[in-house]
Amino acid sequence: MPEIKTAGKPLNEAKKAAILIHGRGASASSILSLSSYLKLDEFALLAPQAEGNTWYPHSFMAPDQQNRIALESSIATLETVWKQIQDAGIKPEQVYFIGFSQGACLSLEFAARNAQKFGGVIAFTGGLIGETFQPEKYSGDFGGSSVFIGSSDRDFHVPATRIKESASLMEKMGAKVKTLLFDDPEHTIRQEEIDWVNKNILM
């Protein structure tokens, strides 16, 4: 069983849940600290911990074989968290995915592989995973789910081209996508991103 840190409302008392997914080298505890900035007071918060603090060993755009085993294990971890939330009776449209960097990539990847009406997908610096862009991997209909992707327009790890490709694919799958690309080189979460998400997705 994966290690899952929890915060916020108890799962059996909450009507909404958020799965928070940390970045490379970070931890479940560190991503939970985002709840101080996001409007998550009414949520059950679940943050899985990656083994060795990384969800997959190489770049999210490395040759697929290099990340395959670790990536599938990480997707399975998210499936475990998803099942816990579903078993608690929380509807998919009340479930939110929130990730940064590796966690943002994983959030988008899991959501696109299992597209349905979610509460929202919030990706702070991320794109769909793979050496090349592979639309055939994804299926389902987001049914108007809100998807947010914010990043630098020249992030060292996540090219803006992959962010735009990911946004376009998810729009074709029925998501309402908002991208905010900032004119700075920082690999971080900006206050403008927090403000947009609080106003438009977590209101």
GROMACS elastic network, one bead per residue, 0.5 to 0.9 nm:
[ bonds ]
;  ai    aj funct       b0    kb
    1     4     6  0.87812   500
    1    77     6  0.81578   500
    1    80     6  0.82612   500
    2    48     6  0.68058   500
    2    49     6  0.69837   500
    2    50     6  0.79818   500
    2    51     6  0.84115   500
    2    77     6  0.62830   500
    2    80     6  0.80165   500
    2    81     6  0.88065   500
    3    28     6  0.88842   500
    3    47     6  0.85065   500
    3    48     6  0.58234   500
    3    49     6  0.54744   500
    3    50     6  0.79984   500
    3    51     6  0.87957   500
    4    28     6  0.75419   500
    4    46     6  0.63846   500
    4    47     6  0.54388   500
    4    49     6  0.59755   500
    4    81     6  0.78612   500
    5    28     6  0.62774   500
    5    29     6  0.70205   500
    5    32     6  0.83210   500
    5    45     6  0.81596   500
    5    46     6  0.58418   500
    5    47     6  0.50664   500
    5    48     6  0.61401   500
    5    49     6  0.73793   500
    6     9     6  0.88096   500
    6    10     6  0.83165   500
    6    11     6  0.89229   500
    6    28     6  0.88803   500
    6    29     6  0.88908   500
    6    32     6  0.81981   500
    6    44     6  0.74516   500
    6    45     6  0.54325   500
    6    47     6  0.62173   500
    6    48     6  0.86169   500
    7    10     6  0.75835   500
    7    32     6  0.74729   500
    7    43     6  0.86050   500
    7    44     6  0.64178   500
    7    45     6  0.50022   500
    7    46     6  0.67248   500
    7    47     6  0.84910   500
    8    11     6  0.86477   500
    8    14     6  0.88235   500
    8    35     6  0.86199   500
    8    40     6  0.76656   500
    8    41     6  0.65802   500
    8    42     6  0.72332   500
    8    43     6  0.58725   500
    8    45     6  0.54995   500
    8    46     6  0.87016   500
    9    12     6  0.82782   500
    9    13     6  0.65345   500
    9    14     6  0.57271   500
    9    17     6  0.87497   500
    9    41     6  0.77484   500
    9    42     6  0.65554   500
    9    43     6  0.57176   500
    9    45     6  0.72529   500
   10    13     6  0.53540   500
   10    14     6  0.61724   500
   10    43     6  0.84257   500
   10    44     6  0.57544   500
   10    45     6  0.83827   500
   11    14     6  0.53306   500
   11    15     6  0.81736   500
   11    16     6  0.85397   500
   11    17     6  0.75376   500
   11    43     6  0.83399   500
   11    44     6  0.53231   500
   11    45     6  0.80636   500
   11    46     6  0.89224   500
   11    84     6  0.87113   500
   11    85     6  0.72087   500
   11    88     6  0.65113   500
   11    90     6  0.85045   500
   12    15     6  0.83996   500
   12    44     6  0.86587   500
   12    85     6  0.89790   500
   12    88     6  0.57712   500
   12    89     6  0.79658   500
   12    90     6  0.87359   500
   13    44     6  0.82065   500
   13    88     6  0.88340   500
   14    17     6  0.70299   500
   14    42     6  0.68525   500
   14    43     6  0.60205   500
   14    44     6  0.57488   500
   14    88     6  0.89101   500
   14    90     6  0.77355   500
   15    42     6  0.76743   500
   15    43     6  0.70852   500
   15    44     6  0.79903   500
   15    89     6  0.83618   500
   15    90     6  0.59261   500
   15    91     6  0.80973   500
   15    94     6  0.70479   500
   16    42     6  0.68602   500
   16    44     6  0.63375   500
   16    45     6  0.88455   500
   16    90     6  0.64764   500
   16    91     6  0.79940   500
   16    93     6  0.86811   500
   16    95     6  0.59709   500
   16    96     6  0.80435   500
   16   119     6  0.85455   500
   17    40     6  0.87951   500
   17    42     6  0.84161   500
   17    45     6  0.58224   500
   17    46     6  0.75434   500
   17    85     6  0.71897   500
   17    90     6  0.73525   500
   17    94     6  0.64782   500
   17    96     6  0.63348   500
   17    97     6  0.87835   500
   18    40     6  0.80918   500
   18    43     6  0.65068   500
   18    44     6  0.63411   500
   18    45     6  0.50350   500
   18    46     6  0.62725   500
   18    47     6  0.83791   500
   18    94     6  0.84275   500
   18    95     6  0.56723   500
   18    97     6  0.57393   500
   18    98     6  0.69551   500
   18   119     6  0.89844   500
   19    44     6  0.86712   500
   19    45     6  0.61619   500
   19    47     6  0.57539   500
   19    48     6  0.78954   500
   19    78     6  0.83477   500
   19    81     6  0.76167   500
   19    82     6  0.81352   500
   19    95     6  0.76176   500
   19    96     6  0.61987   500
   19    98     6  0.61075   500
   19    99     6  0.82063   500
   19   107     6  0.87323   500
   20    28     6  0.76525   500
   20    31     6  0.63391   500
   20    32     6  0.67638   500
   20    34     6  0.87829   500
   20    45     6  0.71325   500
   20    46     6  0.61636   500
   20    48     6  0.73751   500
   20    96     6  0.84292   500
   20    97     6  0.61603   500
   20    99     6  0.56613   500
   20   100     6  0.86235   500
   20   103     6  0.78568   500
   20   107     6  0.86434   500
   21    27     6  0.85415   500
   21    28     6  0.70249   500
   21    31     6  0.66458   500
   21    32     6  0.87028   500
   21    46     6  0.86996   500
   21    47     6  0.59323   500
   21    48     6  0.65944   500
   21    49     6  0.79857   500
   21    50     6  0.87967   500
   21    97     6  0.77076   500
   21    98     6  0.62048   500
   21   100     6  0.68301   500
   21   102     6  0.80900   500
   21   104     6  0.71126   500
   21   106     6  0.77089   500
   21   107     6  0.72022   500
   22    25     6  0.83763   500
   22    26     6  0.59503   500
   22    27     6  0.57652   500
   22    28     6  0.59259   500
   22    29     6  0.85660   500
   22    30     6  0.72514   500
   22    31     6  0.52427   500
   22    32     6  0.85028   500
   22    47     6  0.77332   500
   22    48     6  0.80905   500
   22    49     6  0.76995   500
   22    50     6  0.80571   500
   22    53     6  0.83868   500
   22    54     6  0.85780   500
   22    55     6  0.88021   500
   22    98     6  0.87256   500
   22    99     6  0.59860   500
   22   100     6  0.59146   500
   22   101     6  0.76233   500
   22   102     6  0.70230   500
   22   104     6  0.79954   500
   23    26     6  0.54250   500
   23    27     6  0.73938   500
   23    31     6  0.80955   500
   23    53     6  0.79160   500
   23    54     6  0.71134   500
   23    55     6  0.79523   500
   23    99     6  0.73721   500
   23   100     6  0.54501   500
   23   101     6  0.51429   500
   23   104     6  0.76451   500
   24    27     6  0.81961   500
   24    50     6  0.86559   500
   24    53     6  0.60318   500
   24    55     6  0.69053   500
   24    56     6  0.83559   500
   24    57     6  0.88363   500
   24   100     6  0.89696   500
   24   101     6  0.73543   500
   24   102     6  0.58084   500
   24   103     6  0.77143   500
   25    52     6  0.78555   500
   25    54     6  0.59307   500
   26    29     6  0.83389   500
   26    30     6  0.64368   500
   26    31     6  0.77171   500
   26    50     6  0.88449   500
   26    53     6  0.58639   500
   26    54     6  0.77356   500
   27    30     6  0.51828   500
   27    31     6  0.65288   500
   27    32     6  0.87040   500
   27    47     6  0.86831   500
   27    48     6  0.84955   500
   27    49     6  0.61011   500
   27    50     6  0.73783   500
   27    53     6  0.60843   500
   27    54     6  0.87606   500
   28    31     6  0.54131   500
   28    32     6  0.62572   500
   28    33     6  0.89460   500
   28    46     6  0.86158   500
   28    47     6  0.51332   500
   28    48     6  0.58468   500
   28    49     6  0.50146   500
   28    50     6  0.78772   500
   28    53     6  0.87556   500
   29    32     6  0.51368   500
   29    33     6  0.66415   500
   29    47     6  0.75694   500
   29    49     6  0.84096   500
   30    33     6  0.53517   500
   30    34     6  0.75745   500
   31    34     6  0.55917   500
   31    35     6  0.80244   500
   31    47     6  0.73702   500
   31    98     6  0.89392   500
   31    99     6  0.78945   500
   31   100     6  0.80366   500
   32    35     6  0.57704   500
   32    36     6  0.82900   500
   32    45     6  0.76742   500
   32    46     6  0.82012   500
   32    47     6  0.67765   500
   33    36     6  0.58650   500
   33    37     6  0.80344   500
   34    37     6  0.55094   500
   34    38     6  0.63714   500
   35    38     6  0.50662   500
   35    39     6  0.70487   500
   35    40     6  0.60267   500
   35    41     6  0.79885   500
   35    45     6  0.85998   500
   36    39     6  0.79683   500
   36    40     6  0.82658   500
   37    40     6  0.85289   500
   37   194     6  0.70356   500
   37   195     6  0.89136   500
   37   198     6  0.87186   500
   38    41     6  0.84619   500
   38   194     6  0.66004   500
   38   195     6  0.83139   500
   38   197     6  0.77682   500
   38   198     6  0.60722   500
   38   202     6  0.76630   500
   39    42     6  0.81536   500
   39    43     6  0.88283   500
   39   197     6  0.87682   500
   39   198     6  0.59010   500
   39   199     6  0.89859   500
   39   202     6  0.59046   500
   39   203     6  0.71901   500
   40    43     6  0.52781   500
   40    44     6  0.81869   500
   40    45     6  0.81104   500
   40   202     6  0.73111   500
   41    44     6  0.84309   500
   46    81     6  0.74275   500
   46    85     6  0.89989   500
   47    81     6  0.84877   500
   48    77     6  0.73823   500
   48    78     6  0.75931   500
   48    81     6  0.75216   500
   49    52     6  0.86489   500
   49    53     6  0.69211   500
   49    54     6  0.86830   500
   49    55     6  0.88607   500
   49    77     6  0.89942   500
   50    54     6  0.54093   500
   50    55     6  0.54900   500
   50    56     6  0.88916   500
   50    74     6  0.74441   500
   50    77     6  0.86265   500
   51    54     6  0.62357   500
   51    55     6  0.71230   500
   51    74     6  0.89781   500
   52    55     6  0.81935   500
   54    57     6  0.66223   500
   54   102     6  0.79202   500
   55    70     6  0.65712   500
   55    71     6  0.64925   500
   55    73     6  0.83444   500
   55    74     6  0.58415   500
   55    75     6  0.89941   500
   55   102     6  0.69817   500
   55   103     6  0.77829   500
   55   106     6  0.81151   500
   56    59     6  0.79774   500
   56    60     6  0.78883   500
   56    66     6  0.86808   500
   56    67     6  0.55718   500
   56    68     6  0.80782   500
   56    69     6  0.82672   500
   56    70     6  0.50605   500
   56    71     6  0.54519   500
   56    73     6  0.89267   500
   56    74     6  0.76481   500
   56   102     6  0.81853   500
   57    60     6  0.87720   500
   57    66     6  0.76714   500
   57    67     6  0.61934   500
   57    70     6  0.73288   500
   57    71     6  0.87296   500
   58    61     6  0.80374   500
   58    62     6  0.61672   500
   58    63     6  0.88031   500
   58    66     6  0.68846   500
   58    67     6  0.62659   500
   59    62     6  0.50489   500
   59    63     6  0.87053   500
   59    67     6  0.82381   500
   59   102     6  0.87867   500
   59   129     6  0.89901   500
   59   130     6  0.89947   500
   59   131     6  0.89090   500
   59   157     6  0.74452   500
   59   158     6  0.89751   500
   60    63     6  0.86713   500
   60    64     6  0.86074   500
   60    67     6  0.78627   500
   60   102     6  0.75625   500
   60   105     6  0.74494   500
   60   127     6  0.82953   500
   60   128     6  0.80448   500
   60   129     6  0.52289   500
   60   130     6  0.60451   500
   60   131     6  0.73270   500
   60   157     6  0.84089   500
   60   158     6  0.82725   500
   61    64     6  0.76863   500
   61   128     6  0.88326   500
   61   129     6  0.62013   500
   61   132     6  0.70842   500
   61   158     6  0.86236   500
   62    65     6  0.83077   500
   62    66     6  0.67768   500
   62    67     6  0.73536   500
   62   129     6  0.88467   500
   62   130     6  0.67224   500
   62   131     6  0.50747   500
   62   132     6  0.88195   500
   63    66     6  0.57244   500
   63    67     6  0.74239   500
   63    68     6  0.89264   500
   63   130     6  0.70960   500
   63   132     6  0.83381   500
   64    67     6  0.56536   500
   64    68     6  0.57621   500
   64   129     6  0.87112   500
   64   130     6  0.58788   500
   64   131     6  0.58982   500
   64   132     6  0.86779   500
   65    68     6  0.50119   500
   65    69     6  0.77690   500
   66    69     6  0.79135   500
   66    70     6  0.86710   500
   67    70     6  0.56610   500
   67    71     6  0.56986   500
   67    72     6  0.84374   500
   67   130     6  0.88997   500
   68    71     6  0.51574   500
   68    72     6  0.60788   500
   68    73     6  0.85540   500
   69    72     6  0.54015   500
   69    73     6  0.62994   500
   69    74     6  0.87249   500
   70    73     6  0.50835   500
   70    74     6  0.61703   500
   70    75     6  0.86826   500
   71    75     6  0.61562   500
   71    76     6  0.85351   500
   71   106     6  0.84971   500
   72    75     6  0.50196   500
   72    76     6  0.61462   500
   72    77     6  0.86398   500
   73    76     6  0.50142   500
   73    77     6  0.63125   500
   73    78     6  0.88865   500
   74    78     6  0.64899   500
   74    79     6  0.86912   500
   74   106     6  0.80572   500
   75    78     6  0.51551   500
   75    79     6  0.62881   500
   75    80     6  0.87929   500
   75   106     6  0.75411   500
   75   109     6  0.84137   500
   75   110     6  0.64979   500
   76    80     6  0.63105   500
   76    81     6  0.88095   500
   77    80     6  0.51135   500
   77    81     6  0.65180   500
   77    82     6  0.86659   500
   78    81     6  0.50510   500
   78    82     6  0.59962   500
   78    83     6  0.85029   500
   78   106     6  0.88907   500
   78   107     6  0.87956   500
   78   110     6  0.75853   500
   79    83     6  0.60577   500
   79    84     6  0.86273   500
   79   110     6  0.84977   500
   80    83     6  0.51747   500
   80    84     6  0.63614   500
   80    85     6  0.88594   500
   81    84     6  0.51388   500
   81    85     6  0.64573   500
   81    86     6  0.87600   500
   82    85     6  0.52397   500
   82    86     6  0.62374   500
   82    87     6  0.85936   500
   82    95     6  0.87186   500
   83    87     6  0.59049   500
   83    88     6  0.84765   500
   84    87     6  0.51292   500
   84    88     6  0.63168   500
   85    88     6  0.51339   500
   85    89     6  0.68069   500
   85    90     6  0.59438   500
   85    91     6  0.82701   500
   85    92     6  0.87086   500
   85    95     6  0.81506   500
   86    89     6  0.52235   500
   86    90     6  0.54716   500
   86    91     6  0.66500   500
   86    92     6  0.74302   500
   87    90     6  0.75378   500
   90    93     6  0.83741   500
   90    94     6  0.65665   500
   90    95     6  0.74047   500
   91    94     6  0.54040   500
   91    95     6  0.69084   500
   91   118     6  0.85279   500
   92    95     6  0.51965   500
   92    96     6  0.84309   500
   92   116     6  0.76972   500
   92   117     6  0.64389   500
   92   118     6  0.52207   500
   92   119     6  0.69551   500
   93    96     6  0.80778   500
   93   116     6  0.81941   500
   93   117     6  0.52292   500
   93   120     6  0.78808   500
   93   145     6  0.79976   500
   94   117     6  0.88259   500
   94   118     6  0.63839   500
   94   120     6  0.81638   500
   95   118     6  0.57358   500
   95   120     6  0.69818   500
   95   121     6  0.88346   500
   96   118     6  0.65434   500
   96   119     6  0.50888   500
   96   121     6  0.57281   500
   96   122     6  0.75688   500
   97   104     6  0.85749   500
   97   107     6  0.59161   500
   97   108     6  0.82951   500
   97   111     6  0.80925   500
   97   118     6  0.86229   500
   97   119     6  0.82626   500
   97   120     6  0.64054   500
   97   122     6  0.59519   500
   97   123     6  0.79577   500
   98   103     6  0.77026   500
   98   104     6  0.68495   500
   98   107     6  0.67435   500
   98   120     6  0.83928   500
   98   121     6  0.61451   500
   98   123     6  0.60251   500
   98   124     6  0.77983   500
   99   102     6  0.75020   500
   99   105     6  0.75000   500
   99   106     6  0.75352   500
   99   107     6  0.60220   500
   99   108     6  0.86579   500
   99   121     6  0.84266   500
   99   122     6  0.64473   500
   99   123     6  0.52392   500
   99   124     6  0.60842   500
   99   125     6  0.83529   500
   99   126     6  0.83208   500
  100   105     6  0.77384   500
  100   107     6  0.87752   500
  100   122     6  0.86113   500
  100   123     6  0.61239   500
  100   125     6  0.60390   500
  100   126     6  0.71572   500
  100   188     6  0.82723   500
  100   189     6  0.78078   500
  101   105     6  0.63144   500
  101   106     6  0.85838   500
  101   123     6  0.77340   500
  101   124     6  0.63181   500
  101   125     6  0.50504   500
  101   126     6  0.54084   500
  101   127     6  0.87840   500
  101   157     6  0.83510   500
  101   158     6  0.81874   500
  101   187     6  0.81559   500
  101   188     6  0.84934   500
  102   105     6  0.51263   500
  102   106     6  0.61720   500
  102   107     6  0.85678   500
  102   125     6  0.83013   500
  102   126     6  0.69182   500
  103   106     6  0.50012   500
  103   107     6  0.60066   500
  103   108     6  0.86416   500
  103   123     6  0.78065   500
  103   124     6  0.84215   500
  103   125     6  0.88893   500
  103   126     6  0.77647   500
  104   107     6  0.50059   500
  104   108     6  0.62759   500
  104   109     6  0.85264   500
  104   121     6  0.88561   500
  104   122     6  0.73380   500
  104   124     6  0.57334   500
  104   125     6  0.61695   500
  104   127     6  0.71541   500
  104   128     6  0.89037   500
  104   149     6  0.83796   500
  105   108     6  0.53188   500
  105   109     6  0.60841   500
  105   110     6  0.86231   500
  105   123     6  0.71810   500
  105   124     6  0.88003   500
  105   125     6  0.76971   500
  105   128     6  0.57006   500
  105   129     6  0.63586   500
  106   110     6  0.59925   500
  106   111     6  0.83899   500
  106   123     6  0.89796   500
  106   126     6  0.81332   500
  106   127     6  0.83467   500
  106   128     6  0.76462   500
  106   129     6  0.75482   500
  107   110     6  0.53867   500
  107   111     6  0.61028   500
  107   112     6  0.85559   500
  107   121     6  0.69670   500
  107   122     6  0.77816   500
  107   123     6  0.68698   500
  107   126     6  0.85361   500
  107   127     6  0.89847   500
  107   128     6  0.87489   500
  108   111     6  0.51771   500
  108   112     6  0.60049   500
  108   113     6  0.85107   500
  108   121     6  0.70071   500
  108   122     6  0.82838   500
  108   123     6  0.69952   500
  108   126     6  0.75753   500
  108   127     6  0.65883   500
  108   128     6  0.58842   500
  108   129     6  0.83577   500
  108   147     6  0.86614   500
  108   166     6  0.83370   500
  109   112     6  0.52795   500
  109   113     6  0.61512   500
  109   114     6  0.86315   500
  109   127     6  0.78089   500
  109   128     6  0.52823   500
  109   129     6  0.63190   500
  109   138     6  0.85756   500
  110   113     6  0.52101   500
  110   114     6  0.62322   500
  110   115     6  0.82869   500
  111   114     6  0.51344   500
  111   115     6  0.54188   500
  111   116     6  0.79595   500
  111   118     6  0.84406   500
  111   121     6  0.74853   500
  111   142     6  0.86517   500
  112   116     6  0.85891   500
  112   128     6  0.82264   500
  112   137     6  0.85077   500
  112   138     6  0.55515   500
  112   139     6  0.68182   500
  112   140     6  0.77032   500
  112   141     6  0.88062   500
  112   142     6  0.82804   500
  112   169     6  0.89470   500
  112   170     6  0.70887   500
  112   173     6  0.83414   500
  113   137     6  0.69111   500
  113   139     6  0.59553   500
  113   140     6  0.76104   500
  114   138     6  0.75327   500
  114   139     6  0.67705   500
  114   140     6  0.64119   500
  114   141     6  0.85523   500
  114   142     6  0.87953   500
  115   118     6  0.79987   500
  115   138     6  0.78332   500
  115   139     6  0.63328   500
  115   141     6  0.51948   500
  115   142     6  0.50375   500
  115   143     6  0.83834   500
  115   170     6  0.88824   500
  115   173     6  0.76898   500
  115   174     6  0.88592   500
  115   175     6  0.89722   500
  116   140     6  0.61050   500
  116   141     6  0.51163   500
  116   143     6  0.61698   500
  116   144     6  0.88406   500
  116   145     6  0.77643   500
  116   174     6  0.88961   500
  117   120     6  0.83599   500
  117   141     6  0.72986   500
  117   144     6  0.67270   500
  117   145     6  0.54395   500
  117   175     6  0.86124   500
  118   121     6  0.75260   500
  118   142     6  0.69991   500
  118   143     6  0.81159   500
  118   144     6  0.84720   500
  118   145     6  0.54410   500
  118   146     6  0.77414   500
  119   145     6  0.62275   500
  119   146     6  0.69579   500
  119   201     6  0.79403   500
  119   202     6  0.87624   500
  120   145     6  0.56690   500
  120   147     6  0.56685   500
  120   148     6  0.79181   500
  120   201     6  0.67002   500
  120   202     6  0.84473   500
  121   145     6  0.78070   500
  121   146     6  0.63861   500
  121   148     6  0.62160   500
  121   149     6  0.84240   500
  121   201     6  0.88913   500
  122   146     6  0.82659   500
  122   147     6  0.59502   500
  122   149     6  0.63537   500
  122   150     6  0.84364   500
  122   197     6  0.76235   500
  122   201     6  0.85862   500
  123   126     6  0.58462   500
  123   127     6  0.80578   500
  123   147     6  0.77343   500
  123   148     6  0.58626   500
  123   150     6  0.65635   500
  123   151     6  0.87258   500
  124   148     6  0.78968   500
  124   149     6  0.58442   500
  124   150     6  0.51152   500
  124   151     6  0.63187   500
  124   188     6  0.78036   500
  124   189     6  0.62367   500
  124   190     6  0.88457   500
  124   193     6  0.79119   500
  125   149     6  0.64686   500
  125   150     6  0.55191   500
  125   152     6  0.75049   500
  125   155     6  0.81008   500
  125   157     6  0.87727   500
  125   158     6  0.68536   500
  125   163     6  0.83437   500
  125   187     6  0.74680   500
  125   188     6  0.77063   500
  125   189     6  0.78934   500
  126   129     6  0.87920   500
  126   149     6  0.69128   500
  126   150     6  0.78784   500
  126   151     6  0.75279   500
  126   157     6  0.87450   500
  126   158     6  0.61955   500
  126   159     6  0.88426   500
  126   162     6  0.84768   500
  126   163     6  0.67190   500
  127   149     6  0.80850   500
  127   158     6  0.70082   500
  127   159     6  0.84716   500
  127   160     6  0.88190   500
  127   162     6  0.58740   500
  127   164     6  0.83493   500
  127   165     6  0.82082   500
  127   166     6  0.58241   500
  127   167     6  0.82224   500
  128   133     6  0.77205   500
  128   134     6  0.88727   500
  128   162     6  0.73033   500
  128   163     6  0.76543   500
  128   165     6  0.84080   500
  128   166     6  0.57300   500
  129   132     6  0.83191   500
  129   133     6  0.77839   500
  129   134     6  0.87674   500
  130   133     6  0.62458   500
  130   134     6  0.73136   500
  131   134     6  0.87501   500
  133   162     6  0.78500   500
  133   165     6  0.77419   500
  133   166     6  0.83851   500
  134   137     6  0.59020   500
  134   138     6  0.80569   500
  135   138     6  0.58472   500
  135   139     6  0.85676   500
  135   169     6  0.70934   500
  136   139     6  0.76236   500
  138   173     6  0.88406   500
  139   173     6  0.76613   500
  140   143     6  0.89774   500
  140   173     6  0.68573   500
  140   174     6  0.87841   500
  141   144     6  0.83031   500
  141   170     6  0.88643   500
  141   172     6  0.87312   500
  141   173     6  0.51122   500
  141   174     6  0.55026   500
  141   175     6  0.77102   500
  142   145     6  0.53117   500
  142   146     6  0.85257   500
  142   170     6  0.77773   500
  142   171     6  0.84968   500
  142   173     6  0.59205   500
  142   175     6  0.50295   500
  142   176     6  0.84477   500
  143   173     6  0.79751   500
  143   174     6  0.52606   500
  143   175     6  0.63475   500
  143   176     6  0.87281   500
  144   171     6  0.87890   500
  144   173     6  0.89398   500
  144   174     6  0.54631   500
  144   176     6  0.55147   500
  145   174     6  0.73661   500
  145   176     6  0.58727   500
  145   177     6  0.82373   500
  146   175     6  0.60019   500
  146   177     6  0.59872   500
  146   178     6  0.78152   500
  146   200     6  0.86538   500
  146   201     6  0.67679   500
  147   167     6  0.82344   500
  147   170     6  0.81747   500
  147   171     6  0.89221   500
  147   175     6  0.64813   500
  147   176     6  0.59839   500
  147   178     6  0.62663   500
  147   179     6  0.84159   500
  147   201     6  0.85385   500
  148   167     6  0.86921   500
  148   176     6  0.84648   500
  148   177     6  0.57923   500
  148   179     6  0.58737   500
  148   180     6  0.80262   500
  148   193     6  0.89089   500
  148   196     6  0.89933   500
  148   197     6  0.74854   500
  148   201     6  0.85308   500
  149   163     6  0.74434   500
  149   167     6  0.78035   500
  149   177     6  0.77182   500
  149   178     6  0.63577   500
  149   180     6  0.64433   500
  149   181     6  0.82813   500
  149   193     6  0.87863   500
  150   163     6  0.88383   500
  150   178     6  0.82138   500
  150   179     6  0.55884   500
  150   181     6  0.58026   500
  150   182     6  0.78608   500
  150   189     6  0.79979   500
  150   190     6  0.85344   500
  150   193     6  0.63948   500
  151   154     6  0.81970   500
  151   155     6  0.69816   500
  151   158     6  0.82297   500
  151   160     6  0.80310   500
  151   163     6  0.85530   500
  151   179     6  0.81130   500
  151   180     6  0.64712   500
  151   181     6  0.50396   500
  151   182     6  0.62221   500
  151   186     6  0.82974   500
  151   187     6  0.74589   500
  151   188     6  0.77649   500
  151   189     6  0.77834   500
  151   190     6  0.85802   500
  151   193     6  0.87171   500
  152   155     6  0.50175   500
  152   156     6  0.87566   500
  152   158     6  0.85715   500
  152   159     6  0.88036   500
  152   160     6  0.77679   500
  152   180     6  0.82871   500
  152   181     6  0.52262   500
  152   183     6  0.62672   500
  152   184     6  0.57082   500
  152   185     6  0.56752   500
  152   186     6  0.62081   500
  152   187     6  0.69143   500
  152   188     6  0.83494   500
  153   159     6  0.75640   500
  153   160     6  0.55847   500
  153   180     6  0.86503   500
  153   182     6  0.53822   500
  153   183     6  0.58822   500
  153   184     6  0.69559   500
  153   185     6  0.73219   500
  154   157     6  0.86742   500
  154   158     6  0.77470   500
  154   159     6  0.63363   500
  154   160     6  0.63943   500
  154   181     6  0.85632   500
  154   182     6  0.83781   500
  154   183     6  0.78100   500
  154   184     6  0.73062   500
  154   185     6  0.58159   500
  154   186     6  0.85023   500
  155   158     6  0.53666   500
  155   159     6  0.60432   500
  155   160     6  0.73694   500
  155   184     6  0.83395   500
  155   185     6  0.57182   500
  155   186     6  0.68003   500
  155   187     6  0.63131   500
  156   159     6  0.70910   500
  156   185     6  0.75959   500
  156   186     6  0.85968   500
  156   187     6  0.76610   500
  157   187     6  0.82331   500
  158   161     6  0.84739   500
  158   162     6  0.71092   500
  158   163     6  0.74245   500
  159   162     6  0.55394   500
  159   163     6  0.66906   500
  159   164     6  0.89440   500
  160   164     6  0.61922   500
  160   165     6  0.86073   500
  160   181     6  0.78174   500
  161   164     6  0.51988   500
  161   165     6  0.61901   500
  161   166     6  0.86033   500
  162   166     6  0.60039   500
  162   167     6  0.84809   500
  163   166     6  0.51276   500
  163   167     6  0.61245   500
  163   168     6  0.86041   500
  163   179     6  0.81327   500
  164   167     6  0.50679   500
  164   168     6  0.60963   500
  164   169     6  0.86269   500
  164   179     6  0.80087   500
  165   168     6  0.51610   500
  165   169     6  0.62212   500
  165   170     6  0.86719   500
  166   169     6  0.52524   500
  166   170     6  0.62095   500
  166   171     6  0.85994   500
  167   170     6  0.52546   500
  167   171     6  0.61634   500
  167   172     6  0.87219   500
  167   175     6  0.87377   500
  167   177     6  0.61893   500
  167   178     6  0.78434   500
  167   179     6  0.74074   500
  168   171     6  0.51511   500
  168   172     6  0.63600   500
  168   173     6  0.87693   500
  168   177     6  0.81811   500
  169   172     6  0.51006   500
  169   173     6  0.63707   500
  169   174     6  0.89609   500
  169   175     6  0.89347   500
  170   174     6  0.65075   500
  170   175     6  0.55196   500
  170   176     6  0.79813   500
  170   177     6  0.72596   500
  171   174     6  0.51550   500
  171   176     6  0.60673   500
  171   177     6  0.61973   500
  172   175     6  0.72182   500
  180   192     6  0.89589   500
  180   193     6  0.75436   500
  181   184     6  0.88134   500
  182   185     6  0.81552   500
  182   186     6  0.88540   500
  184   187     6  0.89974   500
  186   189     6  0.85996   500
  189   192     6  0.84882   500
  189   193     6  0.67686   500
  189   194     6  0.75433   500
  190   193     6  0.53071   500
  190   194     6  0.65777   500
  190   195     6  0.87874   500
  191   194     6  0.50287   500
  191   195     6  0.60928   500
  191   196     6  0.86015   500
  192   195     6  0.50868   500
  192   196     6  0.61608   500
  192   197     6  0.86432   500
  193   196     6  0.51826   500
  193   197     6  0.61825   500
  193   198     6  0.85571   500
  194   197     6  0.52930   500
  194   198     6  0.61052   500
  194   199     6  0.85828   500
  195   198     6  0.52183   500
  195   199     6  0.61243   500
  195   200     6  0.85169   500
  196   199     6  0.52293   500
  196   200     6  0.59101   500
  196   201     6  0.78595   500
  197   200     6  0.52962   500
  197   201     6  0.51813   500
  197   202     6  0.62294   500
  197   203     6  0.82091   500
  198   201     6  0.59582   500
  198   203     6  0.57461   500
  199   202     6  0.64858   500
  199   203     6  0.54141   500
  200   203     6  0.60607   500
